[in-house]
Amino acid sequence: MLPTAVIFDNDGLTLDTEQAWTRAEATLFARYERPFTEDDKRDLIGSAGPAAAAKLERMLGRPGDGPRIIDELHDLVMEEVRRGAPTMPGARELVAALRERGMPLGLASNSPRAFVDAALEAAGMQDAFDVTIAGDEVPRHKPAPDGYLAAARALGADPGHCIALEDSNTGVAAAKAAGMFVIGVPSFPGVVLAAADLVAESLLAPAVHAALGLRAAA
């Protein structure tokens, strides 16, 4: 059965903003004289809000400072993303192919509205989606389903008839909790998306296009 709507994650799935996040995170950790490791990166991917604050408090040894550290990281990543936000391989083509089919498209991100808008504009993708939902526009961040449910509602689609595309376990959990079929495309080495319904190496994979009712990418 083909979906009635498709909802994309942003960071690491649609846009290669994880580079911006990684540079910002490395700068933040250096300020606190802490090394920023690949394990730290894997742990932080997909995190936002109180969950991210708690992780950063632990990683940086600053209990109780989470909200302030999150604000500091936000300022750093905004500087980084304004320098550019390339699309992930196959993302632009996949969105275009779905649009050509008349498929309603949404984007559900854990990042705040200011970052989502800046990243999409930097990539020239500000008009790519019918609906965009940011992490600061819903009561709970991923792994709660709020963002995906809000996107489906705004698109007039039954969540159970939507396909979500995600690159993190946090996002996969959110989309599954919303009742969606989830395509997982890991963006960082060592990330295993075992809970996704379909896992592919990139958005160019024939299996991704087949699941969405499209011809495989050339």
C-alpha positions as CSV (number, residue, x, y, z in Angstrom):
1,M,0.0,0.0,0.0
2,L,1.4,3.4,-1.0
3,P,1.5,6.1,1.7
4,T,-0.9,9.0,1.8
5,A,1.9,11.3,3.0
6,V,5.7,11.2,3.6
7,I,7.3,12.9,6.5
8,F,11.1,13.6,6.6
9,D,13.4,14.2,9.5
10,N,15.7,17.2,8.9
11,D,19.2,16.9,10.5
12,G,21.2,14.1,9.0
13,L,18.3,12.8,6.9
14,T,17.3,15.7,4.6
15,L,20.1,18.1,5.2
16,D,23.7,17.4,6.2
17,T,23.4,19.7,9.2
18,E,25.1,17.1,11.4
19,Q,28.4,18.6,10.2
20,A,27.3,21.9,11.7
21,W,26.1,20.3,14.9
22,T,29.4,18.3,15.1
23,R,31.5,21.5,14.7
24,A,29.4,23.3,17.3
25,E,29.5,20.4,19.7
26,A,33.3,20.1,19.4
27,T,33.7,23.9,20.0
28,L,31.4,23.6,23.1
29,F,33.3,20.7,24.5
30,A,36.6,22.5,24.0
31,R,35.3,25.4,26.0
32,Y,34.8,23.1,28.9
33,E,38.2,21.3,28.3
34,R,36.5,18.0,27.5
35,P,37.3,15.8,24.5
36,F,34.4,15.3,22.0
37,T,34.4,11.6,20.9
38,E,32.5,9.6,18.4
39,D,30.7,7.9,21.2
40,D,29.5,11.4,22.4
41,K,28.3,12.1,18.9
42,R,26.4,8.9,18.6
43,D,24.8,9.5,22.0
44,L,23.7,13.1,21.1
45,I,22.3,12.4,17.6
46,G,18.6,13.0,17.6
47,S,18.5,14.4,21.1
48,A,16.9,17.7,22.1
49,G,15.3,19.5,25.0
50,P,15.6,18.1,28.5
51,A,17.1,14.8,27.3
52,A,19.9,16.7,25.4
53,A,20.4,19.0,28.4
54,A,20.8,16.0,30.8
55,K,23.3,14.3,28.4
56,L,25.4,17.5,28.1
57,E,25.4,18.0,31.9
58,R,26.8,14.5,32.3
59,M,29.3,14.7,29.5
60,L,30.7,18.1,30.5
61,G,30.5,17.5,34.3
62,R,28.2,20.5,34.9
63,P,25.1,19.2,36.8
64,G,22.3,21.7,36.8
65,D,23.7,23.8,33.9
66,G,21.9,21.9,31.1
67,P,19.5,24.7,30.0
68,R,22.3,27.3,29.8
69,I,24.6,24.8,28.0
70,I,21.8,24.1,25.5
71,D,21.5,27.8,24.8
72,E,25.2,28.1,24.3
73,L,25.2,25.2,21.9
74,H,22.2,26.7,20.0
75,D,24.2,29.9,19.4
76,L,27.2,28.0,18.2
77,V,25.2,25.8,15.7
78,M,23.3,28.8,14.4
79,E,26.6,30.4,13.4
80,E,27.7,27.2,11.7
81,V,24.5,26.5,9.7
82,R,24.4,29.9,8.3
83,R,27.6,29.1,6.5
84,G,25.8,26.3,4.5
85,A,23.6,23.3,4.9
86,P,24.1,20.8,2.0
87,T,21.4,18.2,1.2
88,M,22.1,14.6,2.0
89,P,22.8,12.4,-1.0
90,G,19.5,11.8,-2.9
91,A,17.4,14.0,-0.7
92,R,16.7,16.8,-3.2
93,E,15.9,14.3,-5.9
94,L,13.7,12.2,-3.7
95,V,11.7,15.2,-2.6
96,A,11.3,16.3,-6.2
97,A,10.2,12.9,-7.4
98,L,7.6,12.7,-4.6
99,R,6.3,16.2,-5.4
100,E,6.0,15.3,-9.0
101,R,3.7,12.4,-7.9
102,G,1.6,14.9,-5.9
103,M,2.6,13.3,-2.6
104,P,1.9,15.5,0.5
105,L,5.3,16.1,2.2
106,G,6.1,17.1,5.7
107,L,9.2,17.6,7.8
108,A,9.3,16.9,11.6
109,S,12.5,18.0,13.3
110,N,13.7,18.0,16.9
111,S,15.6,21.2,16.2
112,P,14.1,24.6,17.1
113,R,12.2,26.7,14.5
114,A,15.0,29.2,14.0
115,F,17.5,26.4,13.2
116,V,15.1,24.6,10.9
117,D,14.3,27.7,8.9
118,A,17.9,28.8,8.7
119,A,19.0,25.3,7.5
120,L,16.3,24.9,4.9
121,E,17.0,28.4,3.5
122,A,20.7,27.8,3.4
123,A,20.1,24.6,1.4
124,G,17.5,26.3,-0.9
125,M,14.9,23.9,0.4
126,Q,12.6,26.4,2.2
127,D,9.7,25.6,-0.2
128,A,10.3,21.8,-0.4
129,F,7.7,20.8,2.1
130,D,4.0,21.4,2.6
131,V,4.4,21.4,6.3
132,T,7.3,21.8,8.7
133,I,7.2,21.1,12.4
134,A,10.0,22.2,14.7
135,G,10.9,20.7,18.1
136,D,9.9,23.9,20.0
137,E,6.4,23.8,18.5
138,V,5.2,20.6,20.1
139,P,4.8,19.6,23.8
140,R,7.4,16.8,23.7
141,H,10.5,16.2,21.6
142,K,11.4,13.0,19.9
143,P,11.3,10.1,21.0
144,A,7.8,11.2,21.8
145,P,5.5,11.1,18.7
146,D,4.3,14.7,19.0
147,G,6.2,16.1,16.0
148,Y,5.2,13.3,13.7
149,L,1.6,13.4,14.8
150,A,1.5,17.2,14.3
151,A,2.9,16.9,10.8
152,A,0.4,14.2,9.8
153,R,-2.5,16.3,11.3
154,A,-1.4,19.4,9.4
155,L,-1.2,17.3,6.2
156,G,-4.7,15.8,6.8
157,A,-3.2,12.3,6.8
158,D,-3.8,9.3,9.0
159,P,-0.5,8.6,10.8
160,G,-0.9,4.9,10.1
161,H,-0.9,5.6,6.4
162,C,2.3,7.8,6.5
163,I,5.9,6.8,5.9
164,A,8.6,8.5,7.9
165,L,12.3,8.8,7.1
166,E,14.8,9.0,9.9
167,D,18.5,8.7,10.6
168,S,18.5,8.3,14.4
169,N,17.1,5.8,16.9
170,T,15.4,8.7,18.7
171,G,13.6,9.7,15.5
172,V,12.7,6.1,14.6
173,A,11.2,5.6,18.1
174,A,9.1,8.8,17.6
175,A,7.8,7.8,14.2
176,K,7.0,4.2,15.3
177,A,5.2,5.6,18.4
178,A,3.1,7.7,15.9
179,G,2.1,4.5,14.1
180,M,4.1,5.1,11.0
181,F,6.1,2.9,8.7
182,V,9.7,4.0,9.2
183,I,12.6,4.0,6.7
184,G,15.9,4.3,8.5
185,V,19.0,5.8,6.9
186,P,21.8,6.1,9.4
187,S,23.9,9.2,8.9
188,F,26.8,8.4,11.3
189,P,29.0,5.4,11.5
190,G,28.0,2.9,14.1
191,V,24.4,3.9,14.4
192,V,22.2,0.9,14.1
193,L,18.5,1.5,13.4
194,A,17.2,-2.0,14.3
195,A,13.6,-0.7,15.1
196,A,13.1,0.7,11.6
197,D,10.8,-1.2,9.2
198,L,13.3,-0.7,6.4
199,V,17.0,0.3,6.6
200,A,19.0,1.6,3.7
201,E,22.5,3.1,3.2
202,S,21.2,6.3,1.6
203,L,18.1,7.9,0.2
204,L,19.4,6.8,-3.2
205,A,18.8,3.1,-2.4
206,P,16.3,1.4,-4.7
207,A,14.5,-0.1,-1.7
208,V,13.7,3.4,-0.4
209,H,12.2,4.5,-3.8
210,A,10.3,1.2,-4.1
211,A,8.8,1.6,-0.6
212,L,7.6,5.1,-1.7
213,G,6.2,3.9,-5.0
214,L,8.9,5.5,-7.1
215,R,11.4,4.3,-9.6
216,A,14.8,3.7,-8.3
217,A,17.2,6.7,-8.5
218,A,19.3,6.7,-11.6
